[in-house]
Amino acid sequence: MARRGIPANNMPDLRLTFICAVLTLILTGHPGPSSVYALRPPLLPPGGEVRNGEVFHSILKGQSLYLLAGDYLPLTDFYTPAGLVEELMQINGLKGTLLHIGKELKVPVIRFSPMRAKTVPRKSSFVAKGIYITGIGAGTKRILRLGSELRKLGGNTIVFDAKDMSGIVFYHSKVSLVKEIGANNRVPIRDLGKMICQLHDMGIHVVARIVLFHDRLLAEKRQDLSVRSRSTGKLWGTKGGVGWVDPSLKEVQRYNLDLARELAASGVDEIQFDYIRFPATGNTDDAMYSFDEAKTPKHKVITGFLKRAYRELNPLGVLVSIDVYGIIAWEKEMDINITGQKIDDLARYTDIISPMLYPSHFSRHFGKKPIPADDPYYVVYNGCIEIVETTRRYGAIIRPWLQAFPLGVTHFREDYILEQIKAAKAASTTGWLLW
C-alpha cells in the first residue's frame, strides 16, 4: 500500500496546491500560476485531472493500465509500475487490467513533480558495510527489501550498477552517447531519484558503480573507439568476444565522466569506478591502442583519467572510489604493465580504493598455500596489509571487496565471510563490501 503522508523531501501536497489556487482566485479575481496546476499539472498524462485535491484519470485511446502506471509512477510513492497497477486495481475495484475509453480511475498521486534526491556528504573514513546489487535488481522492489534487511543487520551501504560491462545504462540518462548507441533501450530503474530517496530514508549510503573500459555496447556500436588487433587490424577481443574500448581516447573518458557527473547530480553519495584498467586476459600483446606504449606507460593513462575524474567529481560533494585487482596489492611490475593500475599513483586521486581480494581468484600455491580459496583470512589480511602500507602517506581509505560466493571454495559457510571481515579489520582497513 502507498504511504499516505507527505514524503520526507517535503514536495508540495496536491490538496494544499489546490487550496492555494482557489484562494488566489477568490482574493485577486485572477488565476495565479498554481490555478493551472489545480486543473491538470504539467506532469499529469493527458486525461488526468485534479478535483478536490485528488487526481482522477479518464482513459483515452491507446492508454492501458500498465502504461498509465508508468506515466504516473514518479508522482506516487510506489517504486515499480506493478505495485502501482495493483493499487489502482484495488482502489478502483477493477477485476482486470483491460480498460475501455472514458473509464475514470482514481490515482494515488501525492506530488506534482518527481522526487529529487540530494547527496548525503560523508567523510571518506565512513565505515561502509555494504552489498552489491545488479542494475536489473535495482529496478525492482528487491533493492528496498535488501536495504531494510541490511539496516536491521547493521549494514549501511548498497552498491548498484549504473552501467555494467554489457554497456547498458540502467537508469534514464540524458547523455547523448547513451541514446546514440542504444544503451538506454531497456531501463530497469524507472525512477532513480525515488530509489535514492527511499534508500536515504533507511540510512543507506548509495554507491553508483560504473564499469568503465569494458563496455560491450560502446565497443560494438562505436568501433572507432574499440581496441584493435595488431595482427589483423580488426576489433580485438577475448574468448568472451569484443568488449573493450580504448581507455586512452578522450571521447571514451568523456562519456564515462558525463555519466558520473549525471549520477552525482541525481543524488548518489559515491561514484565507484570499476574496470579502471586495460584488459588483463586474452592475447593482451595483440591489443593495440591509440597511443605509443613505448613512450607512454599504461599506468600514466589510467592515472591521468582518474586525476581528471577526481578533479571534476570532488567539488560535487560525492565520494570517489575505485575497484582494483587484488593481485595489484603486491605491486608486481608485470601486473602494473598489463593493467595500468599503479596503486601509489592512483591513491593520490581517489577517496577510497577497494581491492578485489577474492580468495578464489588467486592461483594455487599463491603464498605457498595449496588452495588459497580455502584460506580466506591469509589472502585478505596479507593483501590488505600490502595495500595499506603502500597508500598510507596519500590518505586514501582502503575498503576491500570480499568474497560472498562459493566459487573454488571447498566448504563455503557463514564463517567464510566472517573470516574475511576479521582479516580486513586486523589489517586496519575501513569497512568492507560483499560481492
N, C-alpha and C positions, 0 to 999 in steps of 0.2 A: 504493500500500500504506500501511497505517496505521503511524505511528511506534509502536514497542513500548515505549519508555521512559516514565518518569513525565514529565508535561508540566511546562513551565517554571514554572507557578504553584503547583507542589507540592501539587496536590489529592491526597487520600488514595488510595493504590493499593488495589484490591479485595482482593488477596491478603493485604496487611497487615491490612486491616479484618477479614477472615475469621479470621486467626490470633489477633487480639486478642479476638474474640468467643469463640473456643474456649478461650483461656487464662482468660477471665473465668468460664466455666462450670466449668473444672477447678479453679481456685483458690478460688472462692467458693461453687460449687454453685448459684448463681443466675444467671439470664440478665441480663447487663448491657445497656445501651442499644444496644450495637453488635451484639448477637446477633440482634436482629430484622433488622437490615440484612443479616446473613450469609445469611438465608433469601431475602428479597426487599426490597431497598432501596426506599424510598418512590417514587423516580422510575422504577423499572423498570415497564414496562407490565404489565398482567395477563397472566400466562403466563410472566413472567420469573423466573428463579431463579439464585442463586449456589451453585455447587458447586465445592469445592476451589479457591476463588479465581477461578473463571471463570464467565461468565454463559451460561446456556442458556435458550432460549425455546421453549415448546410452543405451537404455533399454535392460537388459539381461533377461534370463529365470527366472521366479519367482518374478520379480520385478513389483510392482504395484505403482500407483501414490501416494497412501497413505503411503505405506511402504517407498517409496523414500522420501516423505516429512518428515517422522520420522527420517530417516538417515541424511538428510541434515539440519534439524531444528537447531541444535546448531551452524551451520555456517552461519545462516541468522539472520535477525532482527525480524523474526516472532516468536511469543510466542507459538502458537498452530499449530499442523500439518494441521488443517483445514484451517487456514489462509494462510499457505504456499501452500496448494493444490489450493486454489482459485487464488493465484498469478501465480502459474505455468500454470494453465489453461489460464489465461489472456495473459501472455507474450508469450505463445507458440501457441495461437489461438486454444486451444483444446475445443471441444464441449462435451467431456465426459471424464470419468476417466479411461476407458479401453485403454491400450496401447499395441502395437504389438512389438515383439522383433526387435531391431535395430532402433526403433524410437528415434530420437535425440531431447533432450529438453535443453533449456537454463535454468540455475538455478541461482537465485539471491543470490549467495554466496558472503559475504563481509568480511569473516575472515577465517583463516586456523585452528583455534582452538577455542573451546567453550569459552564464556565469563567467566571470573573469577571475582567474587565479593570480596571486602575487607570490613571487619567490619569498620563501622564509629564509632570511640570511642566517648562516651558521658559520662558525669558525671551522677551518679545515680539521682541527683536532676533535671535532664532534665524533663521538664513539658510535659509528654506524653498525647496526646488527641487522643485516638485510638478506633478502632473497631476490631471485631473478624471475621475471615472467616474460613470455614472448609477447610480441605485438598483437597477435591474434587473441591470446589470453587477456591482454589488457583491454580489449574491446568487449569483453563480457563481464557479467557481474562477479566472475571469479576473482578479479583483482580486488574488488571491495571486500569479498569474503576473506581473501588472504590477508588483506590489510587489517581487518578486525581480529582475525585469529593471531596474526603476528604480534599485535599490540598486547593481546592477552598473555602471550608467552614471553613478553619482554623485548621483542624486536621493534625496530623503528624505521626501517628503510626498505623501499621497493625499487628495484632497477627494472625498467621496462624498455623493450625495443622500440625506438623511434624509427630506426632504419636498420635492417639486418643485412646479412651477407647476400641475400637474394636481390637486394636493391630496393625492395618495397618500402615505401614510406607509410607508416601505419596510422598517421593522423592526417587531417585535411591541411595540406600545405599550400602556400601561395608562391613558393619558389618556382620560377618559370621553368627551370630544367626538369622539375618533378613532373610537370604536365607534359613537357616535350617527349620524355621517354616512357610515359605511362606508369610512373611509379606510384600514382595515386588512383589507379583504376578501381581497386577494391580497398576500402578504408575501414578497418575494423573499429578503430577508435573514433566514434561518431562525434564525441564532444570532449575534446582534450581538456578544456577549461573546467568542465564539470568533474571529470575524473580527478584532476589535480586538487580541486577544491574539496572534494569528498575525502580524499586521502589526507589532505591537510587537516581536515576536521578531526580525523582519527589520531593526529600527531605523527603522521608518516612523512619521512624525508623522501622526496620524489626525485629519482635519478633517471634521466633520459639517456639511453645507450645509443650511440651512433656508430655503426660499423663503417669505417672509412674507405679503405682502398681495396677491399674485396667487395665488389659491387657488380653482381652479375648483370643486372638490367642496364646499368650505365655502360658496362663493357660491351654489351651486345648492341645497344641502340646507338651508342656514340663510339664507333670503332676507332675514331681518330684519337680517343682518349685511352685506349686499351694498351696493355703491354704486348709487344710484338716478339716474334721468334727471330733470333739472329740467323738461323739456318734457312728458314723458309720465307720470312717476311710476313707470314700470316699471323693471325692472333695467337698469342701464347696462352697455354692453359696447363692445368694439372690433370690428373686422372678424373677429377670431378668436372672437367670441362673448362670453358672460358669463364673467367670471373674477376680477373684483376685489372684495375685501371692504374695508370702511371701516377704514383704519388708525387712526382716532381712537377706535374703540369698545374699551372695556376688555375685553370678552369675546374679541375678536379678538386683542388683545395678550396676554391671559392664556393663551389656547390655545397660542400660539407660545412663550411663556415656559415653559409646562409641558412642552412637547416639549424645549426647550433644557435645562431642568433634568434631565429624564429622561435625555437623552443624556449630559450631564455625569456623572451618577451611573453610567452604563453604562461609563465609562472612556475616552471620546474625549478627545483632547488640546486640541481647539479647536472652538468653535461659530462658524460663519460664517453671517451673515445676508445673504441676497440679496433683491432686490426690497424693500429697505427704503426705500420711496418710494411716491408716488402715481402713478397711470397717466400716461404721457407720450405715448401715441399715441391716435388716435381723437379724437372731439369732446370734449376734456377740459373745455371750458367748460360742457358739458351735464351733467357729472358732479356729483352733489350728495351732500354728506356730512352727518354729524350735528352738525357744529359750524359756527359763523358765520365764514366765511373772511375777512370784512371786519374781524373783531375778532382772529382767531387765524390768523397765517400758517401755511402748511402745514409750514414747516421747524420750527416750535415743536412740532407733533405728532410728527414723525419723531424729532427730537432728544429729546423727552420720553420716547418709547418706549425709545430706546437708553440713556438715562440710567437708566431703571428696570431694563432688562435687565442692564446692566453692574453695577449695584448688587447684583442677585441672583446673577449668574454668577461674578463675580470671586472671591468668597470660596470658591467650589467648586474652585478651582485650574486651571480651564480658561482658555485664551486666548479672547478675544472679538474677532472680525474682522467687517468689513462690506464688501460689494461696492457700488461706486458707479459711476454713469455716467462714462465717460471725459470727456465734454464738461464735466462739473461742475468739473474741474480749473481751468478758465478763469473760474469764478465769475461767469458772466453772470446778471444778475438774473432774466431771463426763465426760464432753466433752473431756477434755485432755486425760483422761484414755482410752476413746474409740478410738479417732482419732490418738493420739500420737502427736498432734500439740500443742506445748507449745511455745507460742509467744515469751516470753522473752529469750528463748534459741535459737529459730530459727533466731531471729533478729541479732544474732552475726555473722551469716554465710551467709548472703544474702545482696544484694544491695537494693532490693525492695520487699515489701510484698503487695500483692493485696488481701484484704479480699473480699469475695463474698457476699456483703451486699444487696442481692436481697430481697426487702421487702416481696415479695410473699412467701419466704422460711421461714418466721417467723410465729410461731403458733399464733392462735387467742389469744387475750388478753396479748400478749407479751408487756411488758412495760405499762400495763393497757390500751392498745389500742385494741378495739374490733376487728378491721381488720387491722393489721399492713401494709398489702399491699396497703391500701388506705391512708397511712400516710408516704410517702417515705422520706420526709425531716427528720422526727423523727428517723426513723430506721437508715438511712445513717449517720446523724450527730452524734448520740449517739454511734454508732458502731465505727466510725472513731475517735471520741474523746477518747474512751476507748483504742483503739489500739495505737494511737499516744502517749498517756501518758505512756503506758507500754513499748514502744520501744524507747522512746526519748533518753535515755542515750546510746543506741547502734549505733545510726546513720543510721539505715535502713530507707529508704523512704517508706511512705505509699501511695499507688496508688490504690484506690478501683475499683473493678468491679461494674458497676451499671446496673440496670435492664432496658433493652431496649426491653422487650417483655411483652405482656399483661396478662400473667398467673396470675389469682387470683385478678386482679385489676378491680374495678367497672367501672371506667372511665379512659381509657388509652389514653392520648393525648400527644402532644409535651411537654407540661408543666410538665408532669410526670418525664421526663428525666431531664429537666431543674431544677426542684426542688432538684433532687439528686445531680446534679453538684454544685448547690448553697450550699447544705448541706456539701458536701465534702470540698469545698473551705473554708467554715466557720470553719471547724474543723481542718484547717491547714494541709491538705493533699497536695500531689504534683501530679497534673494531675489526669486522670481517663481513664477507659476503658469501652466500652459499649458491653454488651453481649446480 
